[in-house]
């Protein structure tokens, strides 16, 4: 999903919910601890140069069970990010630590 589509979805809900690839939901008291632009340049096994760019959302939760990030607040955070970092409408990658740090 690209950032623009994600923002459109946020405008239709009160509280964003993240679901992991295994179907498990991220606890609703999560924090978005970081939003960033990740750029990776590499050579694949065939010698082809590759370049990947994604918007990364880092999610984390603690014992503060009363914390509930609203969609409106997350849109404000994204807006601040977009003002600081110029970028295209890139795919989103979610980083989340359950047993290990995973990217989705």
VOZASE-267841 format. One line per field, with one value per atom (N, C-alpha, C, O): residue number from 1; residue in three letters; chain; atom name; x, y, z. Coordinates in Angstrom, 2 decimals. Layout:
N
n: c(NUM / ...)
res: c(ALA / ...)
chain: c(A / ...)
atom: c(CA / ...)
px: c(X / ...)
py: c(Y / ...)
pz: c(Z / ...)
This chain:
104
n: c(1 / 1 / 1 / 1 / 2 / 2 / 2 / 2 / 3 / 3 / 3 / 3 / 4 / 4 / 4 / 4 / 5 / 5 / 5 / 5 / 6 / 6 / 6 / 6 / 7 / 7 / 7 / 7 / 8 / 8 / 8 / 8 / 9 / 9 / 9 / 9 / 10 / 10 / 10 / 10 / 11 / 11 / 11 / 11 / 12 / 12 / 12 / 12 / 13 / 13 / 13 / 13 / 14 / 14 / 14 / 14 / 15 / 15 / 15 / 15 / 16 / 16 / 16 / 16 / 17 / 17 / 17 / 17 / 18 / 18 / 18 / 18 / 19 / 19 / 19 / 19 / 20 / 20 / 20 / 20 / 21 / 21 / 21 / 21 / 22 / 22 / 22 / 22 / 23 / 23 / 23 / 23 / 24 / 24 / 24 / 24 / 25 / 25 / 25 / 25 / 26 / 26 / 26 / 26 / 27 / 27 / 27 / 27 / 28 / 28 / 28 / 28 / 29 / 29 / 29 / 29 / 30 / 30 / 30 / 30 / 31 / 31 / 31 / 31 / 32 / 32 / 32 / 32 / 33 / 33 / 33 / 33 / 34 / 34 / 34 / 34 / 35 / 35 / 35 / 35 / 36 / 36 / 36 / 36 / 37 / 37 / 37 / 37 / 38 / 38 / 38 / 38 / 39 / 39 / 39 / 39 / 40 / 40 / 40 / 40 / 41 / 41 / 41 / 41 / 42 / 42 / 42 / 42 / 43 / 43 / 43 / 43 / 44 / 44 / 44 / 44 / 45 / 45 / 45 / 45 / 46 / 46 / 46 / 46 / 47 / 47 / 47 / 47 / 48 / 48 / 48 / 48 / 49 / 49 / 49 / 49 / 50 / 50 / 50 / 50 / 51 / 51 / 51 / 51 / 52 / 52 / 52 / 52 / 53 / 53 / 53 / 53 / 54 / 54 / 54 / 54 / 55 / 55 / 55 / 55 / 56 / 56 / 56 / 56 / 57 / 57 / 57 / 57 / 58 / 58 / 58 / 58 / 59 / 59 / 59 / 59 / 60 / 60 / 60 / 60 / 61 / 61 / 61 / 61 / 62 / 62 / 62 / 62 / 63 / 63 / 63 / 63 / 64 / 64 / 64 / 64 / 65 / 65 / 65 / 65 / 66 / 66 / 66 / 66 / 67 / 67 / 67 / 67 / 68 / 68 / 68 / 68 / 69 / 69 / 69 / 69 / 70 / 70 / 70 / 70 / 71 / 71 / 71 / 71 / 72 / 72 / 72 / 72 / 73 / 73 / 73 / 73 / 74 / 74 / 74 / 74 / 75 / 75 / 75 / 75 / 76 / 76 / 76 / 76 / 77 / 77 / 77 / 77 / 78 / 78 / 78 / 78 / 79 / 79 / 79 / 79 / 80 / 80 / 80 / 80 / 81 / 81 / 81 / 81 / 82 / 82 / 82 / 82 / 83 / 83 / 83 / 83 / 84 / 84 / 84 / 84 / 85 / 85 / 85 / 85 / 86 / 86 / 86 / 86 / 87 / 87 / 87 / 87 / 88 / 88 / 88 / 88 / 89 / 89 / 89 / 89 / 90 / 90 / 90 / 90 / 91 / 91 / 91 / 91 / 92 / 92 / 92 / 92 / 93 / 93 / 93 / 93 / 94 / 94 / 94 / 94 / 95 / 95 / 95 / 95 / 96 / 96 / 96 / 96 / 97 / 97 / 97 / 97 / 98 / 98 / 98 / 98 / 99 / 99 / 99 / 99 / 100 / 100 / 100 / 100 / 101 / 101 / 101 / 101 / 102 / 102 / 102 / 102 / 103 / 103 / 103 / 103 / 104 / 104 / 104 / 104)
res: c(UNK / UNK / UNK / UNK / UNK / UNK / UNK / UNK / UNK / UNK / UNK / UNK / UNK / UNK / UNK / UNK / UNK / UNK / UNK / UNK / UNK / UNK / UNK / UNK / UNK / UNK / UNK / UNK / UNK / UNK / UNK / UNK / UNK / UNK / UNK / UNK / UNK / UNK / UNK / UNK / UNK / UNK / UNK / UNK / UNK / UNK / UNK / UNK / UNK / UNK / UNK / UNK / UNK / UNK / UNK / UNK / UNK / UNK / UNK / UNK / UNK / UNK / UNK / UNK / UNK / UNK / UNK / UNK / UNK / UNK / UNK / UNK / UNK / UNK / UNK / UNK / UNK / UNK / UNK / UNK / UNK / UNK / UNK / UNK / UNK / UNK / UNK / UNK / UNK / UNK / UNK / UNK / UNK / UNK / UNK / UNK / UNK / UNK / UNK / UNK / UNK / UNK / UNK / UNK / UNK / UNK / UNK / UNK / UNK / UNK / UNK / UNK / UNK / UNK / UNK / UNK / UNK / UNK / UNK / UNK / UNK / UNK / UNK / UNK / UNK / UNK / UNK / UNK / UNK / UNK / UNK / UNK / UNK / UNK / UNK / UNK / UNK / UNK / UNK / UNK / UNK / UNK / UNK / UNK / UNK / UNK / UNK / UNK / UNK / UNK / UNK / UNK / UNK / UNK / UNK / UNK / UNK / UNK / UNK / UNK / UNK / UNK / UNK / UNK / UNK / UNK / UNK / UNK / UNK / UNK / UNK / UNK / UNK / UNK / UNK / UNK / UNK / UNK / UNK / UNK / UNK / UNK / UNK / UNK / UNK / UNK / UNK / UNK / UNK / UNK / UNK / UNK / UNK / UNK / UNK / UNK / UNK / UNK / UNK / UNK / UNK / UNK / UNK / UNK / UNK / UNK / UNK / UNK / UNK / UNK / UNK / UNK / UNK / UNK / UNK / UNK / UNK / UNK / UNK / UNK / UNK / UNK / UNK / UNK / UNK / UNK / UNK / UNK / UNK / UNK / UNK / UNK / UNK / UNK / UNK / UNK / UNK / UNK / UNK / UNK / UNK / UNK / UNK / UNK / UNK / UNK / UNK / UNK / UNK / UNK / UNK / UNK / UNK / UNK / UNK / UNK / UNK / UNK / UNK / UNK / UNK / UNK / UNK / UNK / UNK / UNK / UNK / UNK / UNK / UNK / UNK / UNK / UNK / UNK / UNK / UNK / UNK / UNK / UNK / UNK / UNK / UNK / UNK / UNK / UNK / UNK / UNK / UNK / UNK / UNK / UNK / UNK / UNK / UNK / UNK / UNK / UNK / UNK / UNK / UNK / UNK / UNK / UNK / UNK / UNK / UNK / UNK / UNK / UNK / UNK / UNK / UNK / UNK / UNK / UNK / UNK / UNK / UNK / UNK / UNK / UNK / UNK / UNK / UNK / UNK / UNK / UNK / UNK / UNK / UNK / UNK / UNK / UNK / UNK / UNK / UNK / UNK / UNK / UNK / UNK / UNK / UNK / UNK / UNK / UNK / UNK / UNK / UNK / UNK / UNK / UNK / UNK / UNK / UNK / UNK / UNK / UNK / UNK / UNK / UNK / UNK / UNK / UNK / UNK / UNK / UNK / UNK / UNK / UNK / UNK / UNK / UNK / UNK / UNK / UNK / UNK / UNK / UNK / UNK / UNK / UNK / UNK / UNK / UNK / UNK / UNK / UNK / UNK / UNK / UNK / UNK / UNK / UNK / UNK / UNK / UNK / UNK / UNK / UNK / UNK / UNK / UNK / UNK / UNK / UNK / UNK / UNK / UNK / UNK / UNK / UNK / UNK / UNK / UNK / UNK / UNK)
chain: c(A / A / A / A / A / A / A / A / A / A / A / A / A / A / A / A / A / A / A / A / A / A / A / A / A / A / A / A / A / A / A / A / A / A / A / A / A / A / A / A / A / A / A / A / A / A / A / A / A / A / A / A / A / A / A / A / A / A / A / A / A / A / A / A / A / A / A / A / A / A / A / A / A / A / A / A / A / A / A / A / A / A / A / A / A / A / A / A / A / A / A / A / A / A / A / A / A / A / A / A / A / A / A / A / A / A / A / A / A / A / A / A / A / A / A / A / A / A / A / A / A / A / A / A / A / A / A / A / A / A / A / A / A / A / A / A / A / A / A / A / A / A / A / A / A / A / A / A / A / A / A / A / A / A / A / A / A / A / A / A / A / A / A / A / A / A / A / A / A / A / A / A / A / A / A / A / A / A / A / A / A / A / A / A / A / A / A / A / A / A / A / A / A / A / A / A / A / A / A / A / A / A / A / A / A / A / A / A / A / A / A / A / A / A / A / A / A / A / A / A / A / A / A / A / A / A / A / A / A / A / A / A / A / A / A / A / A / A / A / A / A / A / A / A / A / A / A / A / A / A / A / A / A / A / A / A / A / A / A / A / A / A / A / A / A / A / A / A / A / A / A / A / A / A / A / A / A / A / A / A / A / A / A / A / A / A / A / A / A / A / A / A / A / A / A / A / A / A / A / A / A / A / A / A / A / A / A / A / A / A / A / A / A / A / A / A / A / A / A / A / A / A / A / A / A / A / A / A / A / A / A / A / A / A / A / A / A / A / A / A / A / A / A / A / A / A / A / A / A / A / A / A / A / A / A / A / A / A / A / A / A / A / A / A / A / A / A / A / A / A / A / A / A / A / A / A / A / A / A / A / A / A / A / A / A / A / A / A / A / A / A / A / A / A / A / A / A / A / A / A / A / A / A / A / A / A / A / A / A / A / A / A / A / A / A / A)
atom: c(N / CA / C / O / N / CA / C / O / N / CA / C / O / N / CA / C / O / N / CA / C / O / N / CA / C / O / N / CA / C / O / N / CA / C / O / N / CA / C / O / N / CA / C / O / N / CA / C / O / N / CA / C / O / N / CA / C / O / N / CA / C / O / N / CA / C / O / N / CA / C / O / N / CA / C / O / N / CA / C / O / N / CA / C / O / N / CA / C / O / N / CA / C / O / N / CA / C / O / N / CA / C / O / N / CA / C / O / N / CA / C / O / N / CA / C / O / N / CA / C / O / N / CA / C / O / N / CA / C / O / N / CA / C / O / N / CA / C / O / N / CA / C / O / N / CA / C / O / N / CA / C / O / N / CA / C / O / N / CA / C / O / N / CA / C / O / N / CA / C / O / N / CA / C / O / N / CA / C / O / N / CA / C / O / N / CA / C / O / N / CA / C / O / N / CA / C / O / N / CA / C / O / N / CA / C / O / N / CA / C / O / N / CA / C / O / N / CA / C / O / N / CA / C / O / N / CA / C / O / N / CA / C / O / N / CA / C / O / N / CA / C / O / N / CA / C / O / N / CA / C / O / N / CA / C / O / N / CA / C / O / N / CA / C / O / N / CA / C / O / N / CA / C / O / N / CA / C / O / N / CA / C / O / N / CA / C / O / N / CA / C / O / N / CA / C / O / N / CA / C / O / N / CA / C / O / N / CA / C / O / N / CA / C / O / N / CA / C / O / N / CA / C / O / N / CA / C / O / N / CA / C / O / N / CA / C / O / N / CA / C / O / N / CA / C / O / N / CA / C / O / N / CA / C / O / N / CA / C / O / N / CA / C / O / N / CA / C / O / N / CA / C / O / N / CA / C / O / N / CA / C / O / N / CA / C / O / N / CA / C / O / N / CA / C / O / N / CA / C / O / N / CA / C / O / N / CA / C / O / N / CA / C / O / N / CA / C / O / N / CA / C / O / N / CA / C / O / N / CA / C / O / N / CA / C / O / N / CA / C / O / N / CA / C / O / N / CA / C / O / N / CA / C / O / N / CA / C / O / N / CA / C / O / N / CA / C / O)
px: c(0.85 / 0.00 / 0.90 / 1.89 / 0.56 / 1.31 / 0.79 / -0.30 / 1.62 / 1.29 / -0.02 / -0.81 / -0.28 / -1.52 / -2.76 / -3.75 / -2.70 / -3.82 / -4.00 / -5.13 / -2.90 / -2.95 / -3.61 / -4.45 / -3.25 / -3.85 / -5.33 / -6.11 / -5.74 / -7.16 / -7.91 / -8.99 / -7.33 / -7.95 / -8.05 / -9.06 / -6.99 / -7.01 / -8.15 / -8.71 / -8.49 / -9.55 / -10.94 / -11.92 / -11.03 / -12.34 / -12.52 / -13.57 / -11.49 / -11.56 / -11.22 / -10.62 / -11.60 / -11.24 / -9.88 / -9.07 / -9.64 / -8.40 / -7.81 / -8.48 / -6.59 / -5.97 / -5.60 / -5.12 / -5.83 / -5.50 / -4.51 / -4.71 / -3.46 / -2.48 / -2.58 / -2.62 / -2.63 / -2.70 / -1.42 / -1.02 / -0.79 / 0.43 / 0.11 / -1.05 / 1.13 / 0.94 / 0.32 / -0.37 / 0.56 / 0.00 / -1.44 / -2.01 / -2.01 / -3.38 / -3.50 / -4.56 / -2.42 / -2.42 / -2.53 / -1.91 / -3.31 / -3.44 / -2.40 / -2.12 / -1.81 / -0.92 / -1.79 / -2.86 / -1.35 / -2.17 / -2.58 / -1.79 / -3.82 / -4.37 / -3.70 / -3.96 / -2.86 / -2.16 / -0.74 / 0.14 / -0.52 / 0.79 / 1.13 / 0.26 / 2.39 / 2.90 / 3.54 / 4.08 / 3.49 / 4.31 / 5.56 / 5.52 / 6.65 / 7.86 / 8.74 / 9.64 / 8.47 / 9.33 / 8.62 / 7.98 / 8.74 / 8.35 / 9.58 / 10.16 / 9.98 / 11.19 / 11.19 / 10.40 / 12.09 / 12.33 / 13.51 / 14.60 / 13.30 / 14.36 / 14.71 / 13.86 / 15.97 / 16.46 / 17.55 / 18.47 / 17.44 / 18.40 / 18.86 / 18.05 / 20.16 / 20.75 / 21.58 / 22.37 / 21.40 / 22.09 / 22.22 / 21.60 / 23.05 / 23.22 / 22.65 / 23.00 / 21.76 / 21.19 / 22.14 / 23.21 / 21.74 / 22.61 / 22.93 / 23.88 / 22.15 / 22.42 / 23.25 / 23.45 / 23.72 / 24.55 / 23.74 / 24.31 / 22.43 / 21.54 / 21.51 / 21.30 / 21.72 / 21.60 / 20.13 / 19.29 / 19.83 / 18.46 / 18.45 / 19.45 / 17.29 / 17.10 / 15.68 / 14.72 / 15.56 / 14.24 / 14.09 / 15.02 / 12.92 / 12.60 / 11.22 / 10.27 / 11.11 / 9.83 / 9.71 / 10.70 / 8.47 / 8.20 / 8.06 / 7.27 / 8.84 / 8.85 / 8.12 / 8.40 / 7.18 / 6.49 / 7.00 / 6.90 / 7.56 / 8.01 / 6.96 / 6.65 / 6.42 / 5.39 / 5.98 / 6.82 / 5.51 / 5.98 / 4.86 / 4.06 / 4.81 / 3.84 / 4.48 / 5.44 / 3.94 / 4.45 / 3.26 / 2.19 / 3.46 / 2.43 / 1.37 / 0.44 / 1.50 / 0.52 / -0.73 / -0.91 / -1.59 / -2.76 / -3.78 / -4.67 / -3.67 / -4.62 / -4.24 / -5.02 / -3.07 / -2.63 / -3.36 / -3.31 / -4.04 / -4.73 / -4.52 / -5.10 / -3.70 / -3.40 / -4.59 / -5.07 / -5.07 / -6.20 / -5.70 / -4.53 / -6.59 / -6.25 / -5.91 / -4.99 / -6.63 / -6.36 / -4.94 / -4.25 / -4.52 / -3.18 / -2.13 / -1.10 / -2.36 / -1.40 / -1.29 / -0.20 / -2.40 / -2.35 / -1.52 / -0.79 / -1.64 / -0.83 / 0.66 / 1.49 / 1.00 / 2.39 / 2.92 / 4.04 / 2.12 / 2.52 / 2.71 / 3.66 / 1.83 / 1.94 / 3.26 / 3.94 / 3.63 / 4.91 / 6.08 / 7.02 / 5.99 / 7.01 / 7.15 / 8.26 / 6.02 / 6.06 / 6.61 / 7.19 / 6.43 / 6.99 / 8.51 / 9.20 / 9.03 / 10.46 / 11.23 / 12.38 / 10.60 / 11.27 / 10.50 / 9.37 / 11.10 / 10.47 / 10.55 / 11.61 / 9.44 / 9.43 / 8.24 / 7.32 / 8.28 / 7.17 / 6.17 / 6.38 / 5.11 / 4.10 / 4.64 / 4.46 / 5.31 / 6.03 / 5.25 / 4.32 / 5.62 / 5.02 / 5.37 / 6.39 / 4.50 / 4.72 / 5.25 / 4.79 / 6.22 / 6.74 / 6.55 / 6.94 / 5.97 / 5.73 / 6.74 / 6.88 / 7.44 / 8.41 / 7.80 / 7.35 / 7.81 / 7.14 / 7.89 / 8.30 / 8.08 / 8.78 / 7.79 / 7.12 / 7.71 / 6.94 / 7.98 / 8.52 / 8.27 / 9.38 / 10.70 / 11.69 / 10.71 / 11.86 / 11.32 / 10.11 / 12.20 / 11.74 / 11.35 / 12.15 / 10.13 / 9.65 / 9.27 / 8.91 / 9.35 / 8.93 / 7.82 / 7.91 / 6.74 / 5.55 / 5.16 / 4.18)
py: c(-1.17 / 0.00 / 1.24 / 1.31 / 2.20 / 3.45 / 4.42 / 4.26 / 5.42 / 6.38 / 7.11 / 7.32 / 7.49 / 8.21 / 7.35 / 7.86 / 6.07 / 5.16 / 4.98 / 4.96 / 4.87 / 4.74 / 5.97 / 5.84 / 7.15 / 8.38 / 8.45 / 8.93 / 7.97 / 7.93 / 7.02 / 7.37 / 5.86 / 4.94 / 5.59 / 5.44 / 6.30 / 6.96 / 7.96 / 8.15 / 8.59 / 9.60 / 8.98 / 9.71 / 7.65 / 6.98 / 6.24 / 5.65 / 6.28 / 5.55 / 6.47 / 7.53 / 6.06 / 6.82 / 6.39 / 7.22 / 5.07 / 4.52 / 3.53 / 2.56 / 3.76 / 2.81 / 1.51 / 1.51 / 0.40 / -0.92 / -1.55 / -1.50 / -2.14 / -2.81 / -4.31 / -4.78 / -5.06 / -6.51 / -7.09 / -6.69 / -8.02 / -8.65 / -9.72 / -10.12 / -10.17 / -11.17 / -12.47 / -13.17 / -12.79 / -14.02 / -13.83 / -14.75 / -12.64 / -12.37 / -11.71 / -11.20 / -11.73 / -11.13 / -9.60 / -8.98 / -9.01 / -7.56 / -6.97 / -7.52 / -5.85 / -5.11 / -4.56 / -4.01 / -4.68 / -4.18 / -2.72 / -1.92 / -2.40 / -1.08 / 0.07 / 1.23 / -0.22 / 0.85 / 1.08 / 1.54 / 0.75 / 0.93 / 2.42 / 3.29 / 2.67 / 4.00 / 3.90 / 2.86 / 4.97 / 5.09 / 5.83 / 7.05 / 5.11 / 5.71 / 6.35 / 7.13 / 6.03 / 6.57 / 6.45 / 5.44 / 7.49 / 7.44 / 7.90 / 8.93 / 7.13 / 7.50 / 7.07 / 6.23 / 7.66 / 7.29 / 6.34 / 6.69 / 5.14 / 4.15 / 3.93 / 3.59 / 4.13 / 3.94 / 2.88 / 2.94 / 1.91 / 0.81 / 0.64 / 0.39 / 0.75 / 0.49 / -0.78 / -0.93 / -1.70 / -2.97 / -3.61 / -3.19 / -4.62 / -5.43 / -6.80 / -7.42 / -7.28 / -8.60 / -9.69 / -9.39 / -10.94 / -12.07 / -12.14 / -12.82 / -11.45 / -11.42 / -10.22 / -10.00 / -9.45 / -8.28 / -7.05 / -6.04 / -7.11 / -5.98 / -5.00 / -5.39 / -3.72 / -2.69 / -2.48 / -2.41 / -2.37 / -2.17 / -1.00 / -0.69 / -0.36 / 0.74 / 0.63 / 0.64 / 0.52 / 0.47 / 1.66 / 2.02 / 2.26 / 3.36 / 3.10 / 2.85 / 3.17 / 2.96 / 3.96 / 4.50 / 4.19 / 4.92 / 3.87 / 2.94 / 4.03 / 3.04 / 3.60 / 4.70 / 2.81 / 3.12 / 2.13 / 0.92 / 2.62 / 1.75 / 1.78 / 2.83 / 0.61 / 0.49 / -0.19 / -1.07 / 0.25 / -0.29 / -0.10 / 0.83 / -0.97 / -0.76 / -1.10 / -1.87 / -0.50 / -0.71 / -0.97 / -1.39 / -0.72 / -1.01 / 0.07 / -0.08 / 1.16 / 2.25 / 1.90 / 2.36 / 1.11 / 0.57 / 1.63 / 1.36 / 2.81 / 3.90 / 4.66 / 5.49 / 4.40 / 5.11 / 4.55 / 3.35 / 5.42 / 5.01 / 6.10 / 7.18 / 5.82 / 6.77 / 6.91 / 5.92 / 8.13 / 8.35 / 8.48 / 8.78 / 8.24 / 8.41 / 9.87 / 10.16 / 10.78 / 12.21 / 12.57 / 13.31 / 12.05 / 12.32 / 11.70 / 12.33 / 10.50 / 9.87 / 10.66 / 10.79 / 11.17 / 12.02 / 13.29 / 13.75 / 13.84 / 15.01 / 14.66 / 15.44 / 13.50 / 13.05 / 12.86 / 13.27 / 12.24 / 12.04 / 13.38 / 13.55 / 14.34 / 15.67 / 16.33 / 16.93 / 16.24 / 16.78 / 16.12 / 16.78 / 14.81 / 14.05 / 14.55 / 14.78 / 14.71 / 15.12 / 16.54 / 16.85 / 17.39 / 18.74 / 18.73 / 19.60 / 17.74 / 17.66 / 16.87 / 17.18 / 15.84 / 14.95 / 14.94 / 14.45 / 15.46 / 15.49 / 14.10 / 13.48 / 13.63 / 12.30 / 12.10 / 12.92 / 11.00 / 10.61 / 9.79 / 9.53 / 9.39 / 8.53 / 7.10 / 6.35 / 6.74 / 5.47 / 4.40 / 4.71 / 3.13 / 2.05 / 2.20 / 2.79 / 1.66 / 1.69 / 0.34 / -0.71 / 0.39 / -0.80 / -0.59 / 0.45 / -1.57 / -1.45 / -2.33 / -3.52 / -1.72 / -2.44 / -2.60 / -1.64 / -3.84 / -4.14 / -5.25 / -6.23 / -5.10 / -6.12 / -6.94 / -6.44 / -8.21 / -9.17 / -10.07 / -9.70 / -11.22 / -12.04 / -11.49 / -11.42 / -11.09 / -10.43 / -9.23 / -9.09 / -8.37 / -7.23 / -7.75 / -8.41 / -7.46 / -7.89 / -6.70 / -5.64 / -6.88 / -5.84 / -6.41 / -7.53 / -5.59 / -6.06 / -5.06 / -5.26)
pz: c(0.00 / 0.00 / 0.00 / 0.74 / -0.83 / -0.88 / 0.19 / 0.72 / 0.48 / 1.53 / 1.24 / 2.17 / 0.00 / -0.31 / -0.02 / 0.50 / -0.35 / -0.08 / 1.42 / 1.92 / 2.15 / 3.60 / 4.22 / 5.11 / 3.75 / 4.26 / 3.95 / 4.78 / 2.79 / 2.45 / 3.43 / 3.90 / 3.73 / 4.70 / 6.08 / 6.77 / 6.47 / 7.78 / 7.90 / 8.98 / 6.80 / 6.83 / 7.01 / 7.18 / 6.97 / 7.09 / 8.42 / 8.66 / 9.30 / 10.56 / 11.73 / 11.54 / 12.92 / 14.13 / 14.67 / 15.07 / 14.67 / 15.22 / 14.22 / 13.86 / 13.77 / 12.84 / 13.55 / 14.68 / 12.85 / 13.35 / 12.38 / 11.17 / 12.92 / 12.08 / 12.32 / 13.45 / 11.21 / 11.27 / 10.65 / 9.56 / 11.36 / 10.89 / 9.85 / 9.69 / 9.16 / 8.10 / 8.62 / 7.88 / 9.90 / 10.47 / 10.98 / 11.56 / 10.76 / 11.17 / 12.54 / 12.90 / 13.32 / 14.65 / 14.54 / 13.68 / 15.44 / 15.47 / 16.41 / 17.47 / 16.00 / 16.89 / 18.02 / 17.75 / 19.28 / 20.40 / 20.16 / 19.68 / 20.51 / 20.18 / 20.92 / 20.60 / 21.89 / 22.61 / 22.07 / 22.79 / 20.78 / 20.15 / 19.98 / 20.03 / 19.79 / 19.44 / 18.06 / 17.70 / 17.30 / 16.10 / 16.57 / 16.76 / 16.74 / 17.31 / 16.26 / 16.58 / 15.00 / 13.95 / 12.61 / 12.31 / 11.81 / 10.39 / 9.63 / 9.95 / 8.62 / 7.91 / 6.47 / 6.04 / 5.73 / 4.34 / 4.33 / 4.78 / 3.81 / 3.75 / 2.28 / 1.47 / 1.97 / 0.60 / 0.62 / 1.43 / -0.27 / -0.32 / -1.76 / -2.66 / -1.98 / -3.28 / -3.17 / -2.23 / -4.12 / -4.03 / -5.40 / -6.37 / -5.45 / -6.67 / -6.37 / -5.36 / -7.24 / -7.01 / -7.52 / -8.03 / -7.37 / -7.71 / -9.21 / -9.60 / -10.03 / -11.47 / -11.90 / -13.09 / -10.92 / -11.24 / -11.59 / -12.02 / -11.42 / -11.73 / -10.56 / -9.42 / -10.86 / -9.84 / -9.49 / -10.39 / -8.23 / -7.74 / -6.78 / -6.13 / -6.69 / -5.75 / -5.23 / -5.99 / -3.91 / -3.28 / -2.36 / -1.64 / -2.37 / -1.46 / -0.88 / -1.62 / 0.44 / 1.12 / 2.26 / 2.75 / 2.67 / 3.90 / 4.99 / 4.87 / 6.04 / 7.12 / 8.34 / 8.81 / 8.86 / 10.11 / 11.15 / 10.94 / 12.25 / 13.32 / 14.42 / 14.97 / 14.74 / 15.77 / 17.01 / 16.91 / 18.16 / 19.44 / 20.45 / 20.34 / 21.45 / 22.52 / 23.86 / 23.93 / 24.91 / 26.27 / 27.19 / 26.74 / 28.46 / 29.45 / 29.60 / 30.39 / 28.84 / 28.96 / 28.16 / 27.03 / 28.76 / 28.08 / 27.69 / 26.89 / 28.25 / 27.95 / 26.68 / 26.21 / 26.13 / 24.92 / 23.70 / 23.44 / 22.96 / 21.73 / 20.69 / 20.79 / 19.71 / 18.66 / 17.72 / 17.16 / 17.57 / 16.67 / 15.23 / 14.99 / 14.30 / 12.89 / 12.62 / 11.85 / 13.25 / 13.06 / 13.52 / 12.83 / 14.66 / 15.18 / 14.27 / 14.02 / 13.78 / 12.88 / 11.57 / 11.03 / 11.08 / 9.88 / 10.15 / 9.27 / 11.34 / 11.71 / 11.73 / 11.26 / 12.27 / 12.31 / 10.88 / 10.57 / 10.03 / 8.63 / 7.94 / 7.17 / 8.21 / 7.62 / 8.03 / 7.19 / 9.30 / 9.77 / 9.03 / 8.62 / 8.88 / 8.17 / 6.74 / 6.26 / 6.06 / 4.65 / 4.49 / 3.45 / 5.48 / 5.42 / 5.59 / 5.06 / 6.32 / 6.59 / 5.55 / 5.25 / 4.99 / 4.05 / 2.74 / 2.68 / 1.72 / 0.41 / -0.23 / -0.24 / -0.77 / -1.35 / -2.27 / -2.32 / -3.00 / -3.86 / -3.04 / -1.86 / -3.69 / -3.06 / -3.06 / -4.02 / -1.97 / -1.89 / -1.15 / -0.40 / -1.35 / -0.57 / 0.91 / 1.26 / 1.77 / 3.20 / 3.65 / 3.19 / 4.55 / 5.21 / 6.70 / 7.24 / 7.38 / 8.82 / 9.54 / 9.26 / 10.48 / 11.31 / 12.69 / 13.31 / 13.15 / 14.42 / 15.14 / 14.51 / 16.43 / 17.20 / 18.00 / 18.90 / 17.65 / 18.44 / 19.12 / 20.17 / 18.54 / 19.04 / 18.53 / 19.27 / 17.27 / 16.66 / 15.89 / 15.75 / 15.41 / 14.62 / 13.24 / 12.57 / 12.82 / 11.51 / 10.67 / 11.19 / 9.36 / 8.44 / 7.58 / 7.09 / 7.40 / 6.69 / 5.64 / 4.92)
